[in-house]
Structures are given as structure tokens and as C-alpha cells.
Amino acid sequence: MDLTTSGSASVLKPAAALTDSTGTAPAGESAPPTLPESPLVTIEPGRATGLGSMRDLWHYRELLYFLVWRDLKVRYKQTALGVAWVVMQPLLTTFVFSVFLGLLVRVPSDDVPYPVFVFAAMLPWTFFSGAVATSGNSLVGSSHLITKVYFPRVIIPMAAVGGRLVDFLVSFVVMALLLAFYRIAPTWNLLMLPPLILLLTLLALAVGMWASASNVRYRDVAAILPVLVQLWMFASPVVYSLKMVPERWRALYSLNPLVGVIAGFRSAVLGHAFDWGALAFSAAVTLGLLAFAALTFRRMEKHFADLV
């Protein structure tokens, strides 16, 4: 329809009158606009990699902070013990293993009390397992954000890992108390803790990114992930020493990136010698997994809003 004015009256003219029988507009008159067959602008994640992706993450750093803070508040809201739950899980697990493996089975503990031996490994393991479980379900649990506004989706699993990292740092207070109780003096090996924490965080982020992206497309991941994580603990030197693994199987065993990290944590806390070979292998595998997870996440990111 076309709206024209004649004096003070408005007259509606059919749009068909604006074109002749050949489909062209009469002289002096323009044809009505037509809608394009395809969108003029498509909003989707860019293809930036490397510095471009880091620039996006830096731009949304405040969102990352608030998502971490939201995760912490939701987890401990209306809980009777509050932050005490951070240390309850590794403490109770350490107690159970100390009774059955330390007292009954007499598992070797590298000449240190078995509770300290296990707790030094339970700290990184509890952080890793909790970070993987939380970040693996983070995208599906944040569907209300993904479907409404665009931001780098990788921030969601990063926030899940960041929340568990805060819990991990709080648990070190209990580790210090155990060392003081058993009169184990700290050594210069503690200087290796920051690189080990960084390596463990990158490993948790790599597995969490891949699991969260896969969980959006295949919801079976949410069901099988806890089982795989539990089996992963027994395939890592958490309740036993790395020295118990036969030499002929040591190279194959070290394919598990947690082997070098957990053994390194135990050496840093207890003052033992580092297994630099296992630690270097864990670092190489972790960086490879992180690159693979980042590429997989980036490739699937544009479909999250449709599938979640």
C-alpha cells in the first residue's frame, strides 16, 4: 500500500498501482523496497586466534570475575558449614585411605606418615576432579546466558575452573597444619608450587573445555564423565607412590599428564627429589591437550546457542 496526501485527506493506493504490467515502476515513481533473500549482517564469533582471542578475553575480564564470584556464592549459599566443605572432602577421603591402605594394607609412603603422603596428593586431585566436573557441565548450565547475548563462551568453563582454584588455595591451610603436626619442615622445593599450580590449572581447563563443548552436542558426556574421573584417580599416583610402578611400565604410565603433576606436588610439599622426566612429559601433554581443546571449542562455539 502507498500513502499519498491530497489536500487534507490521505488516500491509500494499492502497491500494485505503482508498477505497470511489465513489473517496472511508471515514470516518475519508484518501486517499493523488497526484502533481501539473505541477512545483510550475520553476528557470529570471529575467527581470531592467538592474540585476538587473548584480547577478547581481556576485554571480558570483568565478566570472568563476576562468574567466578557467582559460582562461589551459589555453591556455599545456605550451607551450614560454608567454606569448611572445601577441606572436608580431601580430609575425609584421606582418613578413609589412611585407615584401609595405610594401616591395613601398609602401602609404602616414601618414609613419611601416610596421612600426609595422601593429603599432599589429594589436594591437587580434588581440585582437578572438581574443576573438570564443574566445567564439563558449565555450558549446559549457563544456557540462559548463551542464548541471549554474545561473549567469548570459553569464559564459562574458565570461571568454573577459577572457582575451584579458590577452594584449592584455601585447602593449603590444612596442608600447612598437617605438616606442622607431623613436624615436617618446609624446604626450598615449595618454590615449585606456583608452576605446578599453573600446570594443573591449564590441564583442568583443557579437559573442562573439551568436556563442556562435547556435552553440548552429546549429553552422554555428563553421565560418563564422573565415571572416567573416578577411574582416572586410580590411574594416578594419589594413594600410592610413583616408585611402585615397574620401570618397564613407567613410560606408558607417564602418558597420564597427572602423573608428573601429582608427583611434583608431593615432592614440593614433602621435600623429596623431583622426577623431572615425568614432570616435563606432563607439561608437554598438557600443552598439547590445551591446544586441541581450544581448537575443538572454537570450532563448535558457533553452534552452542542452537544446541544448548
C-alpha positions as CSV (number, residue, x, y, z in Angstrom):
1,M,0.0,0.0,0.0
2,D,1.2,3.5,-0.7
3,L,0.1,6.5,1.4
4,T,-0.4,9.8,-0.5
5,T,-1.9,13.1,0.6
6,S,-4.3,15.3,-1.4
7,G,-5.2,18.5,0.4
8,S,-6.2,17.5,3.9
9,A,-7.2,13.9,3.0
10,S,-5.0,10.9,3.0
11,V,-5.5,8.3,0.2
12,L,-4.3,4.7,0.3
13,K,-3.2,3.4,-3.1
14,P,-2.5,-0.3,-3.8
15,A,1.1,-1.1,-4.2
16,A,0.3,-2.9,-7.5
17,A,-0.7,0.5,-9.0
18,L,2.9,1.6,-8.6
19,T,4.1,-0.8,-11.3
20,D,2.9,-1.5,-14.8
21,S,2.2,-4.8,-16.4
22,T,5.9,-5.5,-17.1
23,G,6.7,-5.2,-13.4
24,T,8.5,-1.9,-13.6
25,A,7.6,1.3,-11.9
26,P,5.9,4.0,-14.0
27,A,7.9,7.1,-14.9
28,G,8.4,9.4,-12.0
29,E,7.5,6.8,-9.4
30,S,9.9,4.4,-7.5
31,A,9.2,0.8,-6.9
32,P,8.5,-0.4,-3.3
33,P,11.5,-1.7,-1.5
34,T,11.9,-5.5,-1.4
35,L,13.4,-7.6,1.4
36,P,16.7,-9.2,0.8
37,E,16.7,-13.0,0.4
38,S,19.5,-13.5,2.9
39,P,20.5,-11.5,6.0
40,L,22.7,-8.5,5.4
41,V,24.7,-9.0,8.6
42,T,25.5,-12.2,10.4
43,I,26.6,-11.9,14.0
44,E,28.9,-14.8,15.0
45,P,32.2,-15.5,16.8
46,G,35.1,-14.2,14.8
47,R,38.0,-16.3,13.6
48,A,40.6,-14.6,15.6
49,T,43.2,-16.8,17.2
50,G,46.2,-16.2,19.3
51,L,46.5,-12.6,20.3
52,G,43.0,-11.9,19.0
53,S,41.4,-14.4,21.4
54,M,43.5,-13.2,24.3
55,R,42.4,-9.6,23.5
56,D,38.7,-10.8,23.7
57,L,39.3,-12.5,27.0
58,W,41.0,-9.4,28.4
59,H,38.1,-7.3,27.2
60,Y,35.6,-9.5,29.1
61,R,37.8,-10.0,32.2
62,E,35.2,-8.4,34.5
63,L,32.6,-10.9,33.3
64,L,35.0,-13.7,34.2
65,Y,35.4,-12.3,37.7
66,F,31.7,-12.0,38.3
67,L,31.0,-15.5,37.0
68,V,33.7,-16.9,39.4
69,W,32.1,-14.9,42.3
70,R,28.6,-16.1,41.3
71,D,29.8,-19.7,41.3
72,L,31.3,-19.4,44.8
73,K,28.2,-17.7,46.2
74,V,25.8,-20.3,44.7
75,R,27.8,-23.2,45.9
76,Y,28.0,-22.1,49.5
77,K,24.7,-20.3,49.9
78,Q,22.5,-21.6,52.7
79,T,25.1,-24.2,53.8
80,A,25.7,-24.8,57.5
81,L,29.4,-25.4,57.2
82,G,30.1,-22.9,54.4
83,V,33.7,-22.8,53.3
84,A,34.5,-25.7,55.6
85,W,33.2,-28.0,52.8
86,V,36.4,-27.1,50.9
87,V,38.6,-29.1,53.2
88,M,36.1,-31.7,54.4
89,Q,36.2,-33.7,51.1
90,P,40.0,-34.2,51.0
91,L,40.2,-34.7,54.8
92,L,37.5,-37.4,54.8
93,T,39.0,-39.1,51.8
94,T,42.4,-39.0,53.4
95,F,41.1,-40.5,56.6
96,V,39.4,-43.4,54.7
97,F,42.6,-44.2,52.7
98,S,44.8,-43.9,55.8
99,V,42.7,-46.5,57.6
100,F,42.4,-49.1,54.8
101,L,45.6,-48.6,52.8
102,G,47.9,-47.1,55.4
103,L,47.0,-49.2,58.5
104,L,45.6,-52.4,57.0
105,V,47.3,-52.8,53.6
106,R,50.5,-51.0,54.6
107,V,51.1,-49.2,51.3
108,P,54.6,-47.7,51.2
109,S,54.6,-43.9,51.7
110,D,58.2,-42.9,50.9
111,D,59.2,-42.8,54.6
112,V,56.6,-40.2,55.6
113,P,53.3,-40.6,57.6
114,Y,50.7,-42.0,55.2
115,P,48.1,-39.3,56.0
116,V,50.5,-36.5,54.9
117,F,51.5,-38.6,51.9
118,V,47.9,-39.0,50.7
119,F,46.8,-35.5,51.6
120,A,49.6,-33.9,49.6
121,A,48.2,-35.7,46.5
122,M,44.6,-35.3,47.4
123,L,44.8,-31.5,47.2
124,P,45.7,-31.3,43.5
125,W,43.4,-34.3,42.7
126,T,40.4,-32.8,44.5
127,F,40.9,-29.5,42.6
128,F,41.3,-31.3,39.3
129,S,38.3,-33.6,39.6
130,G,36.1,-30.8,40.9
131,A,37.1,-28.4,38.2
132,V,36.6,-31.0,35.4
133,A,33.2,-32.0,36.8
134,T,32.0,-28.4,37.2
135,S,33.4,-27.0,33.9
136,G,32.1,-30.1,32.0
137,N,28.5,-29.1,32.8
138,S,29.1,-25.3,32.7
139,L,27.9,-24.6,29.2
140,V,24.6,-26.5,29.6
141,G,24.0,-24.9,33.0
142,S,24.5,-21.4,31.5
143,S,22.1,-21.8,28.6
144,H,20.2,-18.7,29.7
145,L,23.4,-16.6,29.1
146,I,24.5,-18.3,25.8
147,T,21.1,-17.8,24.1
148,K,20.7,-14.1,25.0
149,V,24.0,-12.3,24.5
150,Y,27.3,-12.9,22.8
151,F,30.6,-13.1,24.7
152,P,33.6,-15.5,24.5
153,R,32.0,-18.7,25.5
154,V,35.3,-20.1,26.9
155,I,34.8,-17.7,29.8
156,I,32.2,-20.1,31.2
157,P,34.4,-23.1,31.7
158,M,37.2,-20.8,32.8
159,A,35.0,-19.4,35.5
160,A,34.2,-22.9,36.7
161,V,37.9,-23.8,37.0
162,G,38.6,-20.4,38.6
163,G,36.0,-21.1,41.4
164,R,37.6,-24.4,42.2
165,L,41.1,-22.8,42.2
166,V,39.9,-20.6,45.1
167,D,38.9,-23.7,47.0
168,F,42.2,-25.3,46.3
169,L,44.2,-22.3,47.7
170,V,42.1,-22.4,50.9
171,S,42.9,-26.1,51.4
172,F,46.6,-25.3,51.7
173,V,45.9,-24.0,55.2
174,V,45.1,-27.6,56.2
175,M,48.2,-28.9,54.5
176,A,50.3,-26.5,56.5
177,L,48.7,-27.7,59.7
178,L,49.3,-31.3,58.9
179,L,53.0,-30.6,58.1
180,A,53.3,-28.8,61.5
181,F,51.5,-31.6,63.3
182,Y,53.9,-34.2,61.9
183,R,56.9,-31.9,62.3
184,I,57.8,-31.9,58.6
185,A,59.9,-28.8,57.9
186,P,59.3,-26.9,54.6
187,T,62.1,-26.9,52.0
188,W,63.1,-24.8,49.0
189,N,61.0,-27.2,46.9
190,L,58.0,-25.1,47.8
191,L,59.2,-22.6,45.2
192,M,58.0,-25.1,42.6
193,L,54.4,-24.8,43.8
194,P,53.4,-21.8,41.6
195,P,54.5,-23.5,38.3
196,L,52.8,-26.7,39.4
197,I,49.6,-25.0,40.2
198,L,49.7,-23.2,36.8
199,L,50.3,-26.5,35.0
200,L,47.5,-28.2,36.9
201,T,45.1,-25.4,36.2
202,L,45.9,-25.5,32.5
203,L,45.3,-29.3,32.5
204,A,41.9,-28.9,34.2
205,L,40.9,-26.1,31.8
206,A,41.9,-28.2,28.8
207,V,39.8,-31.2,29.9
208,G,37.0,-29.0,31.1
209,M,36.8,-27.1,27.8
210,W,36.7,-30.3,25.7
211,A,34.1,-31.9,28.0
212,S,31.9,-28.8,28.1
213,A,31.9,-28.4,24.3
214,S,31.2,-32.1,23.8
215,N,28.5,-32.1,26.4
216,V,26.5,-29.5,24.4
217,R,26.3,-31.8,21.4
218,Y,26.3,-35.2,23.2
219,R,24.6,-35.2,26.6
220,D,26.1,-38.7,27.3
221,V,29.3,-36.9,28.3
222,A,27.6,-35.6,31.6
223,A,26.8,-39.2,32.5
224,I,30.1,-40.8,31.7
225,L,32.4,-38.0,32.9
226,P,32.1,-38.8,36.7
227,V,33.0,-42.4,36.0
228,L,36.0,-41.6,33.9
229,V,37.2,-39.1,36.5
230,Q,36.9,-41.7,39.3
231,L,38.9,-44.2,37.2
232,W,41.5,-41.5,36.5
233,M,42.3,-41.2,40.2
234,F,43.4,-44.8,40.5
235,A,45.4,-44.4,37.3
236,S,47.3,-41.6,39.0
237,P,49.8,-41.8,41.9
238,V,47.3,-40.4,44.5
239,V,47.1,-43.3,47.1
240,Y,50.4,-44.9,46.1
241,S,53.9,-43.8,45.2
242,L,55.2,-43.4,41.7
243,K,58.0,-45.7,42.7
244,M,55.6,-48.6,42.9
245,V,55.1,-48.6,39.2
246,P,57.6,-51.0,37.5
247,E,60.3,-49.4,35.4
248,R,59.2,-51.2,32.2
249,W,55.7,-49.6,32.5
250,R,56.9,-46.2,33.7
251,A,56.9,-44.6,30.2
252,L,53.4,-45.8,29.3
253,Y,52.2,-44.8,32.8
254,S,53.6,-41.3,32.3
255,L,51.2,-40.7,29.3
256,N,48.8,-39.7,32.1
257,P,49.6,-36.0,32.5
258,L,48.5,-36.1,36.1
259,V,51.4,-38.4,37.0
260,G,54.1,-35.8,36.8
261,V,51.9,-33.1,38.3
262,I,50.8,-35.0,41.4
263,A,54.3,-36.5,41.9
264,G,55.7,-33.0,41.7
265,F,53.2,-31.6,44.2
266,R,54.1,-34.4,46.6
267,S,57.8,-33.7,46.1
268,A,57.4,-29.9,46.6
269,V,55.4,-30.3,49.8
270,L,57.4,-33.1,51.4
271,G,60.8,-32.0,50.2
272,H,61.6,-35.1,48.0
273,A,63.6,-35.2,44.8
274,F,61.6,-34.2,41.7
275,D,61.1,-36.6,38.8
276,W,61.9,-34.1,36.1
277,G,61.3,-36.5,33.3
278,A,57.7,-37.2,34.3
279,L,57.1,-33.5,35.0
280,A,58.4,-32.5,31.6
281,F,56.3,-35.1,29.9
282,S,53.2,-33.9,31.8
283,A,53.9,-30.4,30.7
284,A,54.2,-31.4,27.1
285,V,51.0,-33.5,27.2
286,T,49.1,-30.7,29.0
287,L,50.1,-28.1,26.4
288,G,49.1,-30.4,23.6
289,L,45.7,-31.1,25.2
290,L,45.1,-27.4,25.8
291,A,45.8,-26.6,22.1
292,F,43.5,-29.4,21.0
293,A,40.7,-28.4,23.4
294,A,41.0,-24.7,22.3
295,L,40.6,-25.6,18.6
296,T,37.7,-28.0,19.3
297,F,36.0,-25.5,21.4
298,R,36.5,-22.7,18.8
299,R,35.1,-24.9,16.0
300,M,32.0,-25.8,18.0
301,E,31.4,-22.4,19.6
302,K,29.1,-21.0,16.9
303,H,26.6,-23.9,17.3
304,F,26.2,-23.6,21.1
305,A,23.3,-21.2,21.1
306,D,21.3,-23.6,18.7
307,L,22.1,-26.8,20.6
308,V,22.1,-25.8,24.2
